[in-house]
Amino acid sequence: MDVPDSFAYSATDFHRVQEIARLEAGIHLPHSKRSLVFSRVSRRIRATGGESFRDYLDYVTSQAGRAELQELICVLTTNVTQFFREKAHFEHLETELLPKLGASLRQGGRGRLWSAACSTGQEPWSMAMSVMARVPDAPRWDMRILATDINHAVVETGRKGEYRAEDLQAVPQRWRETYMQQAGDDTFTMGADIRRLVTFRSLNLNRAWPFHGQFDAIFCRNVVIYFDDETRNALWKRLAERLVPGGFLYVGHSERVDCTTACQLDVVAPTIYRKRN
Ligand SMILES: C[S@@+](CC[C@H](N)C(=O)[O-])C[C@H]1O[C@@H](n2cnc3c(N)ncnc32)[C@H](O)[C@@H]1O
């Protein structure tokens, strides 16, 4: 079989990908992303041995192509992240929430944090290090961090919890020594204690969520920038409903919750919201 060097890519092909991203993930792909979509999807078509955009898109929208549809969604996501990104959020968590949460845990309470678009895990592992620094006995109590993302491949990377030294620059040396183990010349892995805190799952934020509990804090950062207004506002509302009274919602530096009144949220800092009591 001859594999073409490049695939024909029509306006209809791009429009079909736009529709798939919108319907499956709530992701809005503006026209400016047309070339990016071409390069990511054509790489995937090549990897699957496909021969044209049209055939590939026919396949992923057929019943037989359900699994490949998830792979297409994965290539359409942008997964840039880093440890302790937007450090002020972690400082806020450490000073405003964790001391009280630690006291409550020791009296038999429960603590729940959610990294709602966790990418390759740097965000939930940073949250876990903040927890361990403020509540070192947390793994003994009913303390859990849920880490979810629509992209199953990044969820797997997060669960593995293995990172190169160059990715750990924002992790204080002392924390790296305490909460991580050296796994190779250049590789560090999350330690056993901290692993007890974090659970990784694949989850589409714009579909039903298979759990019912509420959270003391939710990090939903740098994901709604990919959604349209309607999807974004619906998500803020659902997330706010999942916060305990007094719980915190942390959003990305370029994001804002517009529906604070409807969502029962107060602004405590430009990207930090508190659920009303
Ligand atoms: C830019 S990363 C942000 C990672 C992290 N929250 C941070 O701020 O560093 C955006 C993540 O959102 C995920 N994502 C996109 N659409 C999603 C959806 N509908 N449900 C869940 N996750 C989604 C992507 O897979 C990607 O890993």
The ligand as a MOL file (V3000), in Angstrom:
LIG
                    3D

  0  0  0     0  0            999 V3000
M  V30 BEGIN CTAB
M  V30 COUNTS 27 29 0 0 0
M  V30 BEGIN ATOM
M  V30 1 C -3.6350 22.9960 29.0630 0
M  V30 2 S -4.0390 21.5340 29.9730 0 CHG=1
M  V30 3 C -4.1860 22.1800 31.6200 0
M  V30 4 C -3.5760 21.2600 32.6550 0
M  V30 5 C -3.5910 21.8020 34.0850 0
M  V30 6 N -4.9240 21.9910 34.5770 0
M  V30 7 C -2.8160 23.0970 34.1730 0
M  V30 8 O -3.4060 24.1650 34.3260 0
M  V30 9 O -1.5780 23.0480 34.0850 0 CHG=-1
M  V30 10 C -5.7530 21.2930 29.5040 0
M  V30 11 C -6.2460 19.8790 29.7570 0
M  V30 12 O -7.6650 19.8510 29.6200 0
M  V30 13 C -8.0310 18.5840 29.1040 0
M  V30 14 N -9.3840 18.6460 28.5410 0
M  V30 15 C -9.8100 19.2480 27.4040 0
M  V30 16 N -11.1300 19.0680 27.2250 0
M  V30 17 C -11.5650 18.3460 28.2940 0
M  V30 18 C -12.8330 17.8330 28.6860 0
M  V30 19 N -13.9330 18.0270 27.9490 0
M  V30 20 N -12.9090 17.1240 29.8380 0
M  V30 21 C -11.7960 16.9120 30.5880 0
M  V30 22 N -10.5690 17.3650 30.2740 0
M  V30 23 C -10.4560 18.0760 29.1330 0
M  V30 24 C -6.9520 18.2980 28.0720 0
M  V30 25 O -6.8440 16.9350 27.7650 0
M  V30 26 C -5.7050 18.8620 28.7570 0
M  V30 27 O -4.9680 17.8690 29.4210 0
M  V30 END ATOM
M  V30 BEGIN BOND
M  V30 1 1 1 2
M  V30 2 1 2 3
M  V30 3 1 2 10
M  V30 4 1 3 4
M  V30 5 1 4 5
M  V30 6 1 5 6
M  V30 7 1 5 7
M  V30 8 2 7 8
M  V30 9 1 7 9
M  V30 10 1 10 11
M  V30 11 1 11 12
M  V30 12 1 11 26
M  V30 13 1 12 13
M  V30 14 1 13 14
M  V30 15 1 13 24
M  V30 16 1 14 15
M  V30 17 1 14 23
M  V30 18 2 15 16
M  V30 19 1 16 17
M  V30 20 1 17 18
M  V30 21 2 17 23
M  V30 22 1 18 19
M  V30 23 2 18 20
M  V30 24 1 20 21
M  V30 25 2 21 22
M  V30 26 1 22 23
M  V30 27 1 24 25
M  V30 28 1 24 26
M  V30 29 1 26 27
M  V30 END BOND
M  V30 END CTAB
M  END
